């Protein structure tokens, strides 16, 4: 009997085992290569250009030109000539303080002659004549003073009111003031009446006995008789 030692390894199984040891690592390497290539290829995608667009600057020729300015005419920009002032009436301006006294005293006259001096309306008629441009008011100072001191007789119905004597209601200053005011208001223009003139008229017409007022037709005759 011979002593042969039997090899427990099967040649086929040994080959398969050896091949497995080489094939499996190689397959893993190939798979890793494929995954890596795909990853690297995907990371190469183009990125969007995030840079802000460059600001477009128009060329000087393209920019809008400022509106043309018309040449200025020196004559057009010159200051307007001062308005021509109407020539002042002859004589000195009435004293301001006397005008103020007269304006206040006129309130009793406005009841018939109106605040505007045109005569207060009473229906279709006037209470008293207009003082604007009145010949009796703007003429001889003595005529105006006589009328205020003695009143005017009511001879017809031309006016609803009656010009009564105001001698007791107006002292010499107020008498001078109210006549100065009415003679130089509403466009009227006449010399001022002084306080001295008022006092003199009161004295010289004191003897005129006309309880109902002087008649218009007799005014000038009375004045002439007391010069």
C-alpha positions in Angstrom: 0.0 0.0 0.0 1.4 3.4 -1.0 1.0 6.5 1.3 -0.4 9.2 -1.2 -1.6 12.5 0.4 -5.0 13.6 -1.2 -5.3 17.4 -2.0 -8.6 18.6 -0.5 -8.9 21.6 -2.9 -10.9 21.3 -6.0 -9.2 22.9 -9.0 -12.4 24.4 -10.3 -13.4 26.0 -7.1 -9.9 27.3 -6.7 -10.0 29.0 -10.1 -13.4 30.5 -9.4 -12.2 31.9 -6.1 -9.1 33.4 -7.6 -11.1 35.0 -10.4 -13.6 36.4 -8.0 -10.8 38.1 -6.1 -9.7 39.9 -9.2 -13.1 40.5 -10.9 -14.9 42.1 -8.0 -12.3 44.8 -7.2 -12.0 45.6 -11.0 -15.8 46.0 -11.3 -15.8 48.3 -8.3 -13.1 50.4 -9.8 -14.9 50.7 -13.1 -18.2 51.7 -11.4 -16.4 54.3 -9.3 -14.8 55.7 -12.5 -18.2 56.0 -14.2 -19.8 57.8 -11.2 -16.8 60.1 -10.9 -16.9 61.0 -14.6 -20.7 61.7 -14.4 -20.2 63.9 -11.3 -17.3 65.9 -12.9 -19.2 66.3 -16.1 -22.3 67.6 -14.3 -20.3 70.1 -12.4 -19.2 71.7 -15.7 -22.6 73.2 -16.5 -22.3 76.8 -17.7 -23.4 79.3 -15.0 -25.6 82.1 -15.8 -23.9 85.4 -16.2 -24.8 87.2 -13.0 -22.9 90.3 -13.8 -25.0 93.4 -13.9 -25.5 94.7 -17.4 -23.2 97.6 -18.2 -24.8 101.0 -18.0 -25.3 102.5 -21.4 -24.1 106.0 -21.6 -25.5 108.0 -24.4 -23.0 109.9 -26.5 -23.0 113.7 -26.2 -24.6 113.8 -29.6 -27.4 111.4 -28.5 -28.2 113.3 -25.4 -31.2 115.7 -25.6 -30.1 119.3 -26.1 -31.6 121.9 -23.7 -34.4 123.9 -25.2 -33.3 126.9 -27.0 -33.8 130.2 -25.1 -35.1 133.1 -27.1 -33.0 136.2 -26.9 -34.3 138.6 -24.3 -35.4 141.9 -25.5 -34.1 144.6 -23.1 -37.1 146.8 -23.9 -39.4 144.0 -22.7 -37.7 143.5 -19.4 -37.5 147.2 -18.6 -39.7 148.3 -15.7 -43.0 149.8 -16.8 -43.0 153.5 -16.8 -44.8 155.0 -13.8 -48.4 155.8 -14.4 -49.0 159.4 -15.2 -50.4 161.0 -12.1 -53.3 163.4 -12.7 -52.4 167.0 -11.9 -53.6 167.9 -8.4 -56.1 170.6 -8.2 -54.8 174.0 -7.4 -54.5 174.9 -3.7 -53.2 173.1 -0.7 -54.5 169.7 0.3 -57.1 169.9 3.1 -55.7 169.4 6.6 -55.9 165.7 7.5 -57.1 166.4 11.1 -59.9 168.6 9.8 -60.9 165.9 7.3 -61.1 163.4 10.1 -63.3 165.7 12.2 -65.5 166.3 9.2 -65.8 162.6 8.3 -67.1 161.8 11.8 -69.4 164.8 11.8 -70.8 163.8 8.4 -72.6 160.9 9.9 -75.6 163.0 10.8 -75.7 164.3 7.2 -75.5 160.8 5.7 -79.0 160.1 6.9 -80.3 162.1 4.0 -77.3 162.7 1.7 -76.1 159.1 1.9 -72.7 157.7 2.9 -71.5 158.1 -0.7 -72.8 161.7 -0.9 -75.2 160.8 -3.8 -78.4 161.2 -1.8 -80.2 158.5 0.1 -82.9 156.8 -2.0 -86.4 156.8 -0.6 -88.3 154.6 -3.1 -88.2 156.4 -6.5 -87.1 159.7 -4.9 -84.1 160.9 -2.9 -84.1 162.2 0.6 -81.7 165.0 -0.3 -79.7 166.2 -3.4 -76.4 164.7 -4.3 -73.3 166.6 -2.9 -71.1 165.5 -5.7 -70.4 168.5 -7.9 -72.9 170.6 -6.0 -72.5 174.3 -6.9 -73.8 175.5 -3.6 -71.3 173.3 -1.7 -68.3 173.8 -3.9 -68.8 177.5 -4.7 -68.6 180.5 -2.4 -67.7 179.3 1.1 -70.2 181.7 2.7 -73.1 180.0 0.7 -72.2 176.6 2.2 -71.8 178.0 5.7 -75.1 179.9 5.5 -77.0 176.7 4.4 -75.5 174.7 7.3 -76.2 177.4 9.8 -79.8 178.4 8.7 -81.0 175.4 6.7 -82.9 175.5 3.4 -86.7 176.1 3.2 -88.7 173.2 1.7 -90.5 174.8 -1.3 -91.4 171.7 -3.3 -91.3 167.9 -3.3 -88.2 167.5 -5.3 -86.7 165.8 -2.3 -88.3 163.9 0.5 -86.2 165.4 3.3 -85.7 168.9 4.5 -82.4 170.7 5.2 -82.7 171.9 8.8 -80.4 174.2 10.6 -77.4 172.5 12.2 -76.0 175.6 14.0 -76.8 174.1 17.4 -75.4 170.6 16.6 -72.0 171.7 15.2 -69.4 173.8 16.9 -67.1 175.9 14.8 -64.5 173.1 14.4 -67.1 170.5 13.3 -68.8 173.0 11.0 -65.4 173.7 9.3 -64.6 170.0 9.3 -67.8 168.7 7.7 -67.7 171.3 5.0 -64.0 170.7 4.3 -64.7 166.9 4.1 -67.7 167.1 1.8 -65.9 169.7 -0.5 -63.0 167.3 -0.9 -64.6 163.8 -0.9 -66.1 161.6 -3.7 -64.1 163.4 -6.3 -65.0 166.9 -5.1 -62.2 169.5 -4.9 -62.5 172.9 -3.2 -60.6 175.0 -0.7 -60.8 173.9 2.9 -63.0 175.8 5.3 -61.1 177.0 8.3 -62.4 177.2 11.9 -62.0 181.0 11.7 -64.2 181.2 8.6 -66.8 179.1 10.4 -66.7 181.3 13.5 -67.0 184.5 11.3 -70.0 183.1 9.4 -71.8 182.2 12.6 -71.4 185.7 13.9 -72.3 187.6 10.7 -75.4 185.4 9.9 -76.6 185.3 13.4 -79.2 188.1 12.7 -80.7 186.3 9.7 -84.2 185.5 10.8 -85.3 182.5 8.7 -86.8 179.9 11.1 -87.9 177.6 8.2 -84.6 178.0 6.4 -83.4 180.3 3.6 -84.9 180.1 0.2 -82.5 179.0 -2.6 -83.3 182.1 -4.6 -82.4 184.4 -1.6 -79.0 182.8 -0.7 -76.8 185.1 -2.8 -78.7 188.2 -1.7 -78.2 187.3 2.0 -74.5 186.7 1.4 -74.1 190.1 -0.4 -76.0 191.9 2.4 -73.5 190.6 5.0 -70.2 191.2 3.4 
